[in-house]
Each structure stands twice: as structure tokens, then as C-alpha cells.
Amino acid sequence: ILLLLFWSVVLLPTMSRSLGLITALCMASAMAWTTSPQSSVRYHSLNRPSCIAGTSAARRHATKLQMALDYNDPVVAEEFAQVQTMDYDDVVEELMEKGIPASPAMSDMDIKLMLVEVRLRFSGKLKDSKTKKEKPAKFSSKFEEAMWTKPAFEELYDALKKKDDHNAMNVASEYVNDPELAKTRYGKDYKRLLKDVEEALTAPPPVKSATLSFDGFPANMGEMGLRSTLEAVGPIAEFECAESEDFPTLSGKVTFEDIETAKKAVEQYNGMDMGMGTTLELASV
């Protein structure tokens, strides 16, 4: 009888409490290893808020980015040419190093554009869009050169940009920089676009007046020699030229007696390869 009383009064409550404690510990351990998605989200949102809360901000940032970058700006074009060749993971990693997460919903092109703007802003190179643009003395890429010297291509590219078609923008820029590689990569899916780009690159610039600016004629032609060459196209009303300080070429302006003659001059000479990487440029003023 005494043993039964000792068992019921002392041992049984102690064991019950011990079992209860063990059960509670096991449940807590199990919950720690099987947290619900909601619990996981709360945990990450406390420790890494930018990775989740920054997603919508990143999307908004990417939208503003399309308006912020001007690819006629040689600084922007140069930075874009560098970023364009980077792998996706390297772009994302560099953005994270600067504290800017890249949303998984963003396209490869959006993320690269984001990095271009981030680099320019961090370096203080992003200029006010109202600042008057100046043509660079030397182009950093064929894409930049086309944006400055091929009005039809610039118009085509700007149209793609207004549509926010970043994939097409990427294809177009890659085609300009390396046509054969672009054909290999995109010839099947973007056949029509590649044709449009090629036509834009070879299209003569629009002639809106009888006055043309010119650049690229060999300096050894001399002023009189160049004037005679252009007069072979048609009568000239005004003519002026000077030798470039950077290259042995002549640049200046010529005014023909009528706009039709100016159009013929553009068709005949604009884009002509003069060797040593120099091409003639004639454009309406």
C-alpha cells in the first residue's frame, strides 16, 4: 500500500511533467525544420528586406530607366557596349554589391539597362537629358556610330525603344556590332527585324535642303580638288571646307543650286569607303 501511494503521489506527476516537456521540445524542433512559407517570408523580410520589398521598386526603377538613358550620348553608349557582353549572373552580382536587387521578373535586357544606369549614376557620368549632345571624335562601338551617322537606323531603334521592346533593341544593337553572329543567334526568330536593320543602315540620309555638311574626304585632295569633285555632280552656289585637326580629312559645307542635286551627291558619296577605316559622310543641313 505504501509503495502504491508513493508511486501515485510522487513518481507519476514527475514523469508526466517530463513527458510533457519532451513532447513540447520535439514539437518546437519539428516546427523549426518545417516552417510554413508564410513564416519563411516573415523571416526573410526581417533580415533581408530589399530582396522582397525591393522587387516592385526594381520594376519601377527599370521603367524609369528606359526614359533616363540616351544612347546618342557617347558615355551611355560606351557603358552599354561593355555591359551588353556580360553574363546575366555577373550583372546581378554587381547590382547586389551596390545594394540593388534584380527582380526575377525582369528580362535580361532590363537588368543590363539597370546596371548601365547604376554605373553611370555612381560615377556621376549620367548627364542631364537637356544638355546639348556633341558628336564624339571617335566612336566606342559600331552601334554608337550608327546612332550618330545613320538617321534611318536611329529612327528604327527609337521606335523599338518607345515600344519597350528590349529584346528587339538588343538584337538590333548586336546586329550592328557583329552582323554574322547576330544572324546565327537570331536569324530564325528575328528575320524580319534583321532585314529592317540592314535596310536602315544602308538607307541614304534624308535630304531636306540644298545645303549639305560633309566629312571624310582625303586632305590631299585640297579645297579646289574637292570643289571640282562635287561640281561634277551639279552646280555649286556656296562652298567651304577645312582640314580636320585629328585626321587627314576635309570637312565643311556645300550648297548646291537645287535640292535634287544635293540628293544626287548624297546618293553618290555618302557612306563611300575611303580606306583606313574612313567613310564619307554627307548629311542635309
Backbone as a ProteinNet text record, in pm:
[ID]
protein_1_A
[PRIMARY]
ILLLLFWSVVLLPTMSRSLGLITALCMASAMAWTTSPQSSVRYHSLNRPSCIAGTSAARRHATKLQMALDYNDPVVAEEFAQVQTMDYDDVVEELMEKGIPASPAMSDMDIKLMLVEVRLRFSGKLKDSKTKKEKPAKFSSKFEEAMWTKPAFEELYDALKKKDDHNAMNVASEYVNDPELAKTRYGKDYKRLLKDVEEALTAPPPVKSATLSFDGFPANMGEMGLRSTLEAVGPIAEFECAESEDFPTLSGKVTFEDIETAKKAVEQYNGMDMGMGTTLELASV
[TERTIARY]
83.8	0	86.2	192.1	282.5	351.2	390.7	454.6	359.2	234.6	136.3	111.4	104.2	84.8	202.7	327.1	447.8	447.3	407.4	401.2	302.1	184.5	77.9	100.9	163.3	177.4	305.4	414.7	545.4	591.4	602.5	664	576.8	448.7	361.2	353.2	334	332.6	466.1	575.8	709	729.9	690.9	706.5	617.2	498	405.2	461.6	520	580.5	698.4	776.1	892.2	848.8	745.4	694.2	638.4	570	514.9	624.5	734.1	845.2	912.9	931.8	995	909.2	778.1	686.2	690.7	692.9	696.7	824.8	937.4	1064.8	1067.4	1012.2	1008.2	922.8	808	720.8	788.5	858.3	927.2	1035.9	1108	1213.7	1156.6	1045.6	982.2	934.4	878.9	831.3	947	1060.3	1176.3	1224.2	1209.3	1255	1147.5	1023.8	913.8	833.5	902.7	831.9	748.3	636.3	546.2	603.1	556.7	603.3	582.7	471	445.6	549.6	587.9	688.2	821.5	853.8	979.3	984.4	874.6	869.1	889.3	823.8	838.4	983.1	1049.1	1188.1	1277.2	1262	1346.7	1315.3	1189.1	1154.2	1214.3	1241	1303.2	1453.4	1515.7	1659.9	1711.1	1632.5	1675	1557.1	1519.4	1400.3	1413.9	1534.4	1549	1519.9	1540.4	1523.5	1377.9	1286.5	1144.7	1073.7	1088	1020.6	1076.8	1203.6	1266	1220.2	1143	1103.2	1021.4	915.8	832.8	910.9	998.6	1079.3	1172.8	1227.3	1317.4	1243.3	1115.8	1038.3	1013.7	979.6	956.3	1083.5	1196.3	1325.2	1355.7	1326.7	1353.7	1268.1	1143.6	1056.1	1111.2	1157.6	1215.1	1343.1	1414.5	1542.3	1529.8	1421.4	1402.3	1398.6	1351.7	1342.3	1471.9	1552.8	1669.8	1790.3	1804.1	1922.9	1905.5	2005.2	2006.1	2125.3	2097.8	2205.5	2278.7	2233.8	2312.3	2426.6	2416.6	2522.6	2637.8	2756.8	2868.3	2906.1	2888.4	2919.5	2826	2696.5	2597.8	2623.5	2650.5	2674.2	2795.5	2899.5	3021.1	2994	2921.6	2890.4	2799	2702	2610.6	2685.3	2783	2860.4	2937	2984.7	3058.5	2965.4	2851.6	2758.2	2692.3	2671	2599.8	2667.3	2799.3	2872.9	2880.6	2830.7	2840.1	2736.6	2769.8	2675.5	2569.7	2454	2342.2	2382.1	2447.4	2484.4	2580.9	2673.5	2769.9	2700.5	2600.5	2524.8	2448.2	2379.5	2302.1	2394.1	2510.4	2604.7	2654.8	2685.7	2734.8	2625.9	2501.9	2391.7	2375.3	2385.7	2372.3	2485.2	2605	2717.3	2690.3	2608.6	2573.1	2442.1	2391.1	2270.6	2141.6	2144.4	2024.6	1987.5	1876.5	1836.1	1773.2	1792	1730.1	1612.8	1495.8	1376.7	1383	1343.1	1338.6	1243.9	1148.8	1051.3	1110.2	1227	1288.5	1360.2	1358.3	1426.7	1576.3	1651.7	1795.7	1833.4	1762.1	1791.5	1758.9	1647.6	1609.7	1717	1768.3	1868.6	1998.9	2035.3	2156.9	2141.9	2023.8	1998.4	2004.4	1954.8	1960.8	2105.8	2190.9	2331.8	2399.7	2363.8	2421.4	2391.1	2264.2	2227.2	2292.4	2296.3	2357.9	2505.2	2576.6	2718.2	2737.1	2654.8	2668	2633.4	2529.9	2491.3	2596.5	2649.9	2751.3	2878.6	2908.8	3029.6	3006	2878.9	2846	2853.5	2846.7	2859.2	2725.1	2614.9	2484.1	2446.6	2440.6	2417.5	2269.6	2240.7	2103.9	2062.1	1942.1	1895.2	1879.8	1873.6	1859.2	1992.7	2102.6	2233.2	2251.4	2301.1	2321.2	2425.8	2393.2	2483.1	2584	2706.6	2811	2860.5	2880.3	2927.7	3070.1	3096.7	3231.2	3330.8	3456.3	3560.5	3587.5	3567.5	3589.2	3478.1	3420.4	3309.5	3361.6	3290.1	3331.8	3284.9	3185.6	3134	3064.9	3040.3	2968.9	2824.9	2769.2	2633.3	2626.1	2721.3	2723	2739.8	2826.2	2848	2719.2	2647.8	2522.8	2418.3	2413.1	2316.3	2344.8	2470.9	2507.8	2502.7	2534.6	2554.3	2448	2358.7	2255.4	2117	2061.5	1932	1820.3	1819.9	1713.8	1724.5	1847.3	1864.5	1827	1866.1	1830.3	1678	1608.8	1462.3	1403.5	1457.7	1410.8	1434.7	1552.7	1587.4	1501.4	1477.1	1392.4	1249.6	1202.3	1067.8	1059.3	1163.7	1167	1170.9	1243.2	1254.6	1121.4	1045	913.9	816.1	835.8	751.1	797.4	908.4	967.8	1005.3	1040.3	1076.9	1227.5	1268.7	1410.8	1478.9	1405.4	1464.2	1501.6	1410.9	1437.9	1550.9	1555.2	1663.8	1798.1	1800.8	1924.1	1967.8	1871.6	1901.3	1956	1892.6	1934.9	2076.7	2106.1	2239.6	2345.8	2312.5	2408.3	2434.5	2331.2	2348.4	2444.1	2430.7	2518.2	2663.5	2685	2820.8	2882	2800.3	2851.6	2740.4	2723.8	2612.6	2609.3	2723.5	2726.6	2686.1	2735.5	2699	2550.5	2499	2356.6	2268.8	2310.9	2234.6	2230.3	2343.8	2349.7	2256.2	2252.7	2172.2	2023.8	1994.9	1856.8	1797.4	1871.4	1825.6	1690.6	1656.3	1530	1413.4	1431	1320.5	1305.3	1412.4	1407	1448.9	1410.8	1449.6	1402.1	1277.2	1221.3	1292.5	1320.5	1387.3	1528.2	1601.1	1736.7	1735.2	1634.7	1621.3	1595.4	1507.7	1477.2	1601.2	1680.4	1802.5	1900.5	1917.5	2010.5	1966	1837.4	1786.4	1807.3	1790.3	1810.1	1956.5	2045.7	2189	2237.1	2174.6	2217.7	2134.8	2029.4	1943.1	2015.7	2006.2	2069.6	1997.2	2069.1	2004.6	1908.1	1800.9	1704.8	1766.8	1736.9	1788.7	1672.9	1683.2	1574.6	1606.3	1731.2	1768.9	1882.3	1917.6	2025.4	2163.1	2167.1	2294	2327.1	2450.8	2496.9	2623.3	2634.7	2761.6	2834.9	2966.4	3042.3	3165.2	3212.7	3330.4	3389.8	3522.6	3587.8	3663.2	3652.3	3727.1	3877.4	3963.9	4108.2	4162.1	4246.3	4300.1	4387.6	4449.6	4539	4463.3	4332.2	4254.4	4264.8	4276.6	4280.6	4142.7	4126.9	3997.1	3948.9	4037.4	3997.2	3961.8	4039.6	4013.2	3878.9	3848	3721.2	3604.9	3621.2	3513.4	3484.9	3591.1	3573.2	3501.5	3533.4	3469.5	3319.5	3280.9	3139	3067.3	3138.7	3076.7	3044.4	3111.2	3081.4	2940.7	2887.7	2750.9	2650.2	2684.3	2594.6	2649.7	2594	2641.8	2638.2	2740.5	2752.6	2730.7	2650.1	2624.8	2724.4	2748.9	2844.1	2925.7	3049	3136.3	3237	3257.8	3361.2	3411.5	3541.5	3595.5	3722	3760.8	3881.4	3933.8	4063.2	4124.2	4102.7	4069.3	4046.9	4177	4165.1	4282.4	4321.9	4225.1	4251.4	4292.6	4236.4	4263.7	4292.9	4366.6	4396	4276.8	4168.1	4045	3992	3906.5	3843	3697	3650.9	3511.1	3462.6	3331	3277.7	3134.1	3092.9	2956	2957.1	2856.4	2839.4	2690.9	2662.7	2524.6	2511.7	2430.9	2405.8	2293.6	2273.7	2172.2	2030.5	2015.6	1882.2	1894.1	1782.3	1780.8	1800.8	1760.7	1777.3	1924.5	2005	2149.5	2209.7	2161	2208.5	2176.8	2058.2	2020.5	2113.4	2150.1	2240.2	2377.8	2422.8	2553.8	2554.1	2445	2433.7	2431.6	2352.9	2343.5	2477.8	2554.7	2680.1	2794.4	2800.6	2919	2896.3	2778.5	2759.5	2782.9	2866.8	2895.8	3005.8	3064.2	3172.1	3294.7	3350.2	3467	3592.7	3662.5	3783.7	3909.7	3893.9	4009.3	4054	4136.2	4188.9	4076.7	3961.8	3851.6	3773.7	3793.1	3724	3615	3497.6	3389	3340	3292.8	3240.7	3103.6	3082.3	2954.6	2901.2	2784.6	2714.2	2574.2	2537.4	2406.5	2344.6	2213.9	2140.3	2151.3	2165	2174.6	2044.2
-121.6	0	125.1	128.7	245	268.2	159.4	171.3	230	186	237.9	386.2	425.3	567.1	651.3	601.7	673.7	688.9	583.3	585	688.2	690.5	777.9	922.7	945.8	1082.2	1149	1072.6	1134.1	1106	978.8	942.5	975.3	946.2	965.6	1111.7	1211.3	1352.1	1396.3	1349.3	1387.1	1337.4	1210.4	1153.4	1224.7	1262.4	1332.1	1466.2	1536.1	1665.4	1648	1543.7	1517.7	1483.8	1398.9	1363.6	1484.7	1569.8	1690.8	1782.8	1794.1	1879	1823.9	1690.7	1626.4	1644.1	1626.6	1643.5	1785.7	1883.9	2023.9	2056.3	2000.2	2023.8	1962.2	1843	1775.3	1853.3	1904.4	1981.4	2110	2176	2300.2	2274.1	2162.7	2127.5	2099.3	2026.2	1993.4	2118.7	2212.8	2337.6	2419.7	2411.4	2487	2437.1	2303.7	2244.3	2243.7	2269.4	2265.7	2393.9	2508.5	2636.3	2653.8	2714.6	2737.7	2844.9	2852	2957.3	3095.6	3112.9	3245.6	3281.4	3178.9	3205.8	3238.4	3166	3189.7	3330.2	3373.5	3508	3612.5	3590.5	3687.9	3693.7	3578.3	3575.5	3653.4	3625.9	3693.4	3841.3	3875.4	4016.9	4096.2	4030.2	4099.6	4112.7	4008.8	4008.5	4064.8	4047.3	4099.1	4167.1	4281.3	4346.1	4383.1	4414.5	4461.5	4352.1	4225	4116.8	4093.4	4127	4104	4235.7	4325.9	4454.4	4532	4501.6	4574.8	4530.6	4420.6	4369.2	4470.6	4523.2	4621	4748.5	4784.2	4903.9	4885.5	4763.8	4735.3	4747.1	4698.7	4709	4855	4934.9	5076.7	5142.9	5102.7	5159.2	5128.7	5004.7	4964.2	5044.8	5075.2	5153.2	5293.9	5355.4	5488.3	5485.7	5375.9	5363.3	5384.5	5335.1	5346.5	5493	5578.8	5720.1	5792.9	5734	5804.9	5794.7	5684.1	5661.6	5714.3	5785.3	5837.6	5775.9	5687	5613.7	5697.1	5818.2	5909.5	5969.5	5961.9	6009.2	5909.1	5950.4	5856.3	5787.2	5855.5	5793.8	5677.2	5697.4	5591.3	5476.3	5509.1	5405.1	5320.5	5385	5311.6	5216.9	5265.1	5181	5065.7	5093.2	4989.7	4880.4	4919.9	4822.1	4729.1	4779.9	4697.6	4602	4653.4	4572	4466	4497.1	4407.1	4270.9	4267.6	4141.5	4060.4	4115.4	4047.2	3935.3	3833.1	3726.1	3775.6	3712.7	3751.5	3748.4	3639.8	3624.9	3733.1	3771.3	3875.5	4010.4	4036.6	4162.2	4167.2	4056.9	4050.5	4066.5	4001.6	4008.8	4151.3	4221.6	4358.7	4451	4429.4	4509.3	4484.3	4356	4322.9	4384.5	4391.3	4453.6	4601.1	4661.4	4802.6	4818.2	4704.8	4709.1	4718.9	4681.5	4690.9	4551.9	4494.6	4360.7	4364.5	4258.3	4245.1	4149.7	4195.8	4112.9	3997.1	3876.4	3761.7	3785.3	3877.6	3904.4	3991.5	4052.5	4140.3	4058.3	4107	4039.1	4065.8	3987.3	4003.4	4145.2	4199	4332.8	4439.5	4423.4	4520	4530	4413.7	4410.6	4475.2	4451.7	4513.3	4664.6	4709.8	4853.3	4915.5	4840.8	4889.3	4908.5	4810.8	4820.7	4937.5	4961.8	5075.7	5205.7	5223.3	5347.4	5354.8	5242.1	5240.6	5280	5222.3	5257	5404.9	5457.3	5597.4	5690.5	5653.4	5738	5732.8	5614.1	5601.2	5677.7	5682.8	5751.3	5899.5	5941.8	6081.2	6119	6018.5	6044.9	6064.5	6037.9	6049.1	6196.1	6244.8	6387.6	6420.4	6545.7	6595.8	6577.7	6523.9	6498.1	6626.5	6742.2	6868.2	6921	6858.5	6902.7	6875	6972.4	6955	6848.3	6753.2	6642.2	6683.1	6636.7	6663.8	6532.2	6531.7	6411.8	6381	6257.3	6223.3	6219.4	6249.2	6245.7	6102.3	6008.4	5866.6	5785.5	5693.4	5612.1	5490.3	5455.4	5341.3	5208.2	5210.8	5087.7	5120.9	5018.6	5037.7	5081.4	5034.2	5073.9	5224.1	5275.8	5419.4	5499.2	5450.9	5519.8	5522.7	5411	5404.7	5500.6	5512.8	5603.3	5748.9	5778.8	5915.8	5941.6	5841	5864.9	5803.2	5721.9	5656.4	5698.2	5806.5	5857	5753.4	5671.6	5571	5465.4	5428.7	5331.1	5392.5	5516.4	5584	5589.4	5618.9	5623.8	5486.8	5382.2	5245.6	5206.7	5236.4	5199.6	5276.4	5404.6	5484.1	5430.5	5380.6	5322.3	5196.8	5115.7	4995.4	5035	5142.5	5189	5241	5309	5359.8	5246	5133.2	5016.2	4933.6	4974.2	4899.2	4756.9	4740.5	4607.9	4589.2	4554.7	4545.9	4429	4322.9	4210.1	4252.5	4322.9	4370.5	4473.6	4558.6	4655.8	4586.3	4480.1	4404.4	4338.5	4280.5	4214.5	4316.4	4432.8	4536.5	4584.8	4609.7	4658.6	4552.2	4426.6	4318.8	4301.5	4319.6	4306	4412.8	4534.5	4642.3	4612.6	4563.2	4536.4	4412.6	4309.9	4185.2	4117.4	4153.7	4101.6	3949.5	3887.3	3742.6	3667.4	3712.4	3648.2	3666.5	3786.1	3813.8	3726.3	3706	3620	3476.7	3431.9	3295.7	3280.6	3382.7	3375.4	3402.1	3500.2	3548.8	3538.2	3479.2	3474.6	3408.7	3313.9	3241.8	3320.2	3365.8	3430.7	3579.5	3643.8	3788.2	3820.7	3736	3753.6	3888.2	3923.5	4048.3	4168.7	4163.8	4275.2	4294.7	4186.3	4196.6	4259.6	4226.8	4286.4	4436.5	4474.8	4617.1	4694.1	4631.3	4696.7	4716.7	4613.9	4624.5	4734	4741.6	4845.7	4984.9	4994.2	5123.1	5166	5068.9	5100.1	5144.2	5093.2	5125.1	5235.7	5278.7	5383.6	5517.6	5592.6	5725.3	5819.6	5912	6005.9	6096.4	6139.4	6227.3	6362.7	6411.7	6541.9	6641.1	6741.9	6837.2	6976.8	6995.8	7126.3	7107.6	7213.4	7206	7215.8	7240.6	7252.8	7122.5	7077	6952.9	6979	6909.4	6904.7	6779.9	6784.8	6668.4	6649.1	6524.4	6491.1	6361.5	6351.9	6227.1	6229.1	6336.6	6342.8	6356.8	6290.6	6296.8	6439.8	6474.6	6610	6642.3	6539.4	6566.3	6607	6599.3	6650	6800.7	6866.2	7011.3	7070.9	7197.5	7263.5	7268.1	7302.6	7315	7177.6	7076.6	6942.8	6889.8	6913	6867.4	6943	7072.8	7152.2	7100.9	7071.3	7022.2	6887.7	6804.2	6673	6687.9	6777.7	6797.2	6871.1	6959.1	7030.4	6936.1	6820.2	6720.8	6665.5	6675.7	6630.3	6734.9	6863.2	6971.5	7105.3	7214.7	7349.6	7377.7	7449	7480.7	7630.4	7665.3	7805.7	7854.9	7772.5	7809.5	7686.3	7712.3	7600.8	7648.9	7567.4	7596.3	7464.6	7458.5	7335.7	7368.4	7276.6	7291.7	7153	7144.9	7016.3	6985.8	6861.3	6819.4	6823.4	6858.4	6862.2	6722	6628.5	6494.1	6394.8	6411.9	6318.1	6395	6332.5	6399.8	6395.6	6460.7	6462.7	6605.4	6626.9	6756.6	6750.3	6853.3	6862.9	7004.1	7019.8	7152.5	7148.2	7249.5	7259.4	7295	7244.3	7278	7302.6	7408.1	7439.3	7429.9	7337.2	7322.2	7417.6	7431.4	7525.1	7472.7	7341.7	7287	7161.2	7122.9	7010.1	6876.4	6868	6743.2	6710.5	6812.4	6791.4	6745.7	6804.1	6763.8	6616.5	6572.1	6431.9	6340.3	6382.4	6302.1	6290.3	6400.6	6399.3	6302	6302	6211.1	6066.3	6039.1	5903.1	5854.4	5945.7	5906.8	5890.5	5977.2	5978.2	5934.2	5952.7	5919.7	5770.2	5743.1	5605.1	5540.4	5612.4	5556	5528.7	5408.9	5368.6	5429.3	5509.8	5575	5503.6	5388.1	5315.1	5367.1	5288.9	5326.1	5352.4	5284.8	5299.3	5428.1	5500.2	5628	5612.2	5664.4	5667	5809.5	5840	5974.2	5991.2	6108.5	6140.5	6270.3	6262.4	6379.8	6380.4	6490.8	6499.5	6635.7	6636.8	6760.9	6852.8	6980.3	7080	7156.5
0	0	0	80.8	86.3	-48	-112.9	-243.7	-347.3	-343.8	-437.3	-415	-287.3	-257.2	-307.3	-284.2	-330.3	-482.8	-551.8	-699.3	-751.3	-694.4	-740.7	-704.7	-587.9	-537.7	-589.1	-599	-628.5	-771.4	-808.7	-936.4	-1057.2	-1048.4	-1163.8	-1210	-1121.3	-1166.2	-1226.3	-1167.6	-1218	-1358.8	-1384.4	-1517.9	-1618.5	-1574.5	-1663.8	-1709.2	-1611.7	-1645.3	-1739.6	-1716.3	-1802.3	-1943	-1954.1	-2086.1	-2159.3	-2083.1	-2143.3	-2195.8	-2119	-2160.7	-2284.9	-2285.7	-2401.4	-2525.8	-2510.5	-2623.1	-2678.6	-2590.1	-2631.8	-2707.3	-2657.6	-2722.7	-2862.4	-2873	-3003.2	-3103	-3056.9	-3145.9	-3190.3	-3097.5	-3132	-3233.7	-3214.9	-3308.9	-3447.2	-3449.6	-3578.1	-3650	-3575.4	-3636.4	-3692.2	-3623.7	-3670.7	-3805.4	-3826.8	-3953	-4060.3	-4021.1	-4119.9	-4112.8	-4120.9	-4115.6	-4239.9	-4223.5	-4336	-4426.9	-4555.3	-4645.2	-4588.6	-4514.8	-4457.5	-4353.6	-4271	-4168.9	-4233	-4342.7	-4411.3	-4468.2	-4523.6	-4580.5	-4473.3	-4356.7	-4248.7	-4203.6	-4200.3	-4155.1	-4251	-4379.4	-4476	-4484.8	-4467.5	-4477.1	-4362.6	-4251.5	-4140.1	-4160.2	-4217	-4228.8	-4360.7	-4469.6	-4598.7	-4667.7	-4619.6	-4673.7	-4820	-4863.8	-5000.6	-5101.8	-5063.9	-5159.9	-5195.2	-5104.5	-5130.4	-5155.3	-5062	-5077.2	-5196	-5235.9	-5345.7	-5481.4	-5491.2	-5622.7	-5700	-5637	-5707.2	-5734.1	-5640.1	-5660.6	-5779.2	-5791.3	-5904.1	-6036.4	-6037.4	-6160.2	-6195.9	-6093.1	-6119.3	-6168.1	-6108.7	-6145.9	-6291.7	-6332.4	-6469.7	-6567.4	-6527.4	-6613.6	-6632.5	-6523.8	-6534.4	-6616.2	-6609.1	-6676.1	-6825.6	-6883.5	-7026.9	-7069	-6981	-7012.9	-6978.8	-6889.4	-6839.7	-6931.1	-7003.5	-7084.1	-7226.1	-7272	-7408	-7480.5	-7575.3	-7640.6	-7745.4	-7771.3	-7853.3	-7773	-7641.1	-7554.2	-7561	-7605	-7618.5	-7488.2	-7375.8	-7246.3	-7219.3	-7247.1	-7227.4	-7323.3	-7449.2	-7549.8	-7515.2	-7465.4	-7427.9	-7311.1	-7211.6	-7095.2	-7135	-7222.5	-7268	-7344.2	-7426.2	-7502.7	-7409.8	-7296.5	-7200.8	-7126.4	-7082.5	-7005.2	-7091.8	-7218	-7307.9	-7320.5	-7306.9	-7322.7	-7193	-7082.3	-6952.8	-6941	-6862	-6832.5	-6734.6	-6739.2	-6653	-6505.1	-6463.5	-6322.1	-6276.9	-6365.5	-6329.3	-6312.9	-6397.2	-6387.3	-6255.4	-6222.5	-6098.2	-5977.8	-5981.8	-5870.3	-5848.7	-5957.8	-5943.6	-5887.4	-5930.5	-5875.9	-5726.5	-5684.5	-5542.8	-5461.1	-5517.6	-5447.3	-5419.7	-5504.9	-5487.3	-5409.3	-5357.7	-5275.5	-5353.5	-5480.3	-5564.1	-5613.2	-5565.1	-5609.2	-5747.5	-5821.9	-5954	-5943.7	-5980.1	-5971.2	-6070.2	-6027.4	-6119.5	-6236.7	-6219.3	-6325.1	-6436.6	-6412.7	-6511.3	-6617.5	-6740.5	-6850	-6841.3	-6917.4	-6921	-6964.1	-7063	-7113.2	-7010.3	-6938.3	-6834.6	-6727.4	-6687.5	-6581	-6628.3	-6753.1	-6806	-6816.1	-6858.3	-6864.6	-6725.4	-6627.1	-6489.6	-6446.5	-6479.5	-6441.1	-6511.4	-6637.2	-6709.7	-6635.6	-6598	-6528.7	-6391.5	-6320.5	-6187.7	-6197.1	-6291.7	-6308	-6337.1	-6426.9	-6464.9	-6349.8	-6273.1	-6160.2	-6049.1	-6022.6	-5918.6	-5956.8	-6085	-6130	-6158.5	-6153.9	-6180.1	-6326.4	-6416.2	-6560	-6628.9	-6559.9	-6623.6	-6633.9	-6755.7	-6778.4	-6784.9	-6767.9	-6783.3	-6928.5	-6950.4	-7085.7	-7167	-7099.8	-7169.9	-7221	-7175.3	-7218.6	-7368.1	-7440.2	-7583.3	-7608.2	-7696.4	-7725.4	-7832.2	-7815.7	-7912.5	-7971.2	-8100.8	-8168.4	-8124.2	-8079.9	-8033.1	-8148.5	-8117.2	-8219.6	-8263.6	-8170.5	-8200.6	-8136.8	-8211.8	-8160.7	-8085.2	-7977.3	-7894.5	-7951.7	-8040.3	-8099.8	-8231.7	-8311.7	-8437.6	-8411.4	-8298.5	-8262	-8236.3	-8161.2	-8132.8	-8262.5	-8349.7	-8477.1	-8560.2	-8561.9	-8639.1	-8583.1	-8450.2	-8388.8	-8424.8	-8451.9	-8487	-8636.8	-8717.9	-8861	-8950.7	-8895.5	-8975.5	-8924.4	-8976.9	-8928.9	-8935.5	-9040.5	-9053.9	-8944.8	-8909	-8801.3	-8666.6	-8645.2	-8520	-8504	-8613.9	-8611	-8578.5	-8640.5	-8614.6	-8469	-8418.7	-8281	-8180.4	-8207.6	-8118	-8116.1	-8230.6	-8236.7	-8150.4	-8152.3	-8067.6	-7920	-7891.3	-7752.5	-7700.7	-7785.2	-7744.6	-7716.3	-7784.8	-7761.8	-7641.2	-7579.2	-7468.1	-7510.5	-7636.9	-7688.2	-7672	-7551.2	-7521.1	-7591.7	-7615.1	-7687.6	-7829.5	-7894.9	-8030.8	-8030.6	-7929.2	-7917.5	-7906.7	-7827.7	-7808.3	-7938.5	-8009.9	-8137.7	-8237.9	-8244.9	-8339.6	-8310.3	-8184.1	-8148.2	-8172.2	-8142.6	-8167.1	-8316.4	-8398	-8542.6	-8595.4	-8545.1	-8589.9	-8552.7	-8430.3	-8383.7	-8447.6	-8471.9	-8529.9	-8609.4	-8737.4	-8818.1	-8828.9	-8852.4	-8872	-8745.7	-8631.4	-8505.1	-8476.3	-8504.5	-8481.2	-8570.8	-8695.5	-8786.3	-8733.6	-8679	-8623.8	-8505.4	-8420.2	-8297.8	-8322.8	-8408.3	-8418.2	-8558.9	-8652.3	-8790.9	-8810.7	-8726.2	-8739.9	-8678.5	-8555	-8483	-8515.4	-8560.5	-8585.9	-8729.5	-8821.1	-8960.9	-9015.9	-8989.8	-9038.9	-8979.2	-8848.8	-8782.1	-8838.5	-8858.3	-8912	-9052.1	-9129.8	-9262.6	-9251.5	-9157.1	-9137.3	-9092.6	-9004.5	-8955.8	-9070.7	-9152.7	-9265.5	-9361.7	-9389.5	-9478	-9417.9	-9286.7	-9219.9	-9223.7	-9213.1	-9213.2	-9351.2	-9454.5	-9591	-9655.7	-9588.7	-9645.8	-9646.6	-9755.5	-9758.8	-9662.5	-9601.4	-9509.7	-9584.6	-9524.3	-9591.7	-9623.9	-9739.6	-9782.3	-9781.2	-9695.8	-9677.4	-9731	-9773.4	-9828.3	-9928.5	-9994.8	-10094.3	-10030.4	-9899.5	-9827.5	-9755.6	-9773.5	-9712	-9629.3	-9520	-9448.3	-9495.8	-9499.5	-9544.7	-9457.6	-9454.8	-9375.2	-9429.4	-9425.2	-9463.1	-9593.8	-9671.1	-9797.1	-9765.5	-9841	-9813.9	-9821.1	-9724.7	-9718	-9837.6	-9897.4	-10010.7	-10137.8	-10135.3	-10248.8	-10257.3	-10142.1	-10138.3	-10161.5	-10127.3	-10140.3	-10284.3	-10375.8	-10515.8	-10574.8	-10538	-10589.2	-10541.7	-10415.2	-10360.9	-10424.1	-10442.2	-10503.9	-10645.1	-10719.5	-10855.9	-10856.6	-10757.9	-10747.8	-10725.3	-10635.2	-10604.8	-10717.4	-10790.2	-10901.7	-11017.1	-11017.8	-11120.8	-11103.7	-10982.9	-10956.4	-11004.4	-10984.9	-11023.7	-10980.3	-11028.6	-10995.9	-10845.8	-10797.6	-10655.1	-10634.5	-10536.3	-10503.6	-10398.3	-10295.2	-10189.5	-10149.2	-10105.4	-10067.3	-9964.2	-9860.8	-9761.3	-9702.7	-9674.2	-9613.8	-9536	-9450	-9369.8	-9336.6	-9309.9	-9275.8	-9128.2	-9097.9	-8959.9	-8880.5	-8751.6	-8664.4	-8616.9	-8620.9	-8569.5	-8678.1	-8798.7	-8907	-9036.3	-9129.3	-9256.3	-9350.4	-9309.2	-9388.7	-9398.9	-9496.7	-9516.7	-9473.9	-9409.9	-9369.4	-9396.5	-9413.3	-9439.9	-9486	-9563.1	-9613.1	-9761.5	-9831	-9971.3	-9997.4	-10072.7	-10109.6	-10261.5	-10305.9	-10449.4	-10491.1	-10619	-10667.9	-10649.3	-10631.1	-10605.6	-10521.2	-10459.7	-10368.2	-10440.5	-10565	-10639.9	-10659.4	-10683.9	-10698.3	-10565.6	-10456.6	-10323.8	-10297.9	-10338.3	-10321.8	-10401.3	-10522.2	-10604.1	-10538.3	-10478.1	-10412.2	-10293.8	-10218	-10104.5	-10152.2	-10255.6	-10308.7	-10362.9	-10420.2	-10484	-10384.6	-10283.2	-10197	-10052.6	-9999.8	-9858.2	-9832.6	-9731.5	-9695.1	-9776	-9870.3	-9953	-9866	-9879.3	-9801.1	-9862.9	-9783.3	-9832.1	-9784.4	-9716.2	-9665.5	-9530.5	-9461.2	-9328.6	-9229.3	-9248	-9154.9	-9169	-9278.9	-9300.5	-9406.3	-9379.6	-9476.9	-9493.4	-9612.2	-9638.4	-9574.1	-9519.7	-9457	-9516.3	-9579.5	-9630.6	-9570.9	-9511.4	-9446.8	-9471.3	-9477.7	-9501.1	-9380.7	-9408.1	-9300.5	-9290.7
[MASK]
+++++++++++++++++++++++++++++++++++++++++++++++++++++++++++++++++++++++++++++++++++++++++++++++++++++++++++++++++++++++++++++++++++++++++++++++++++++++++++++++++++++++++++++++++++++++++++++++++++++++++++++++++++++++++++++++++++++++++++++++++++++++++++++++++++++++++++++++++++++++++++++

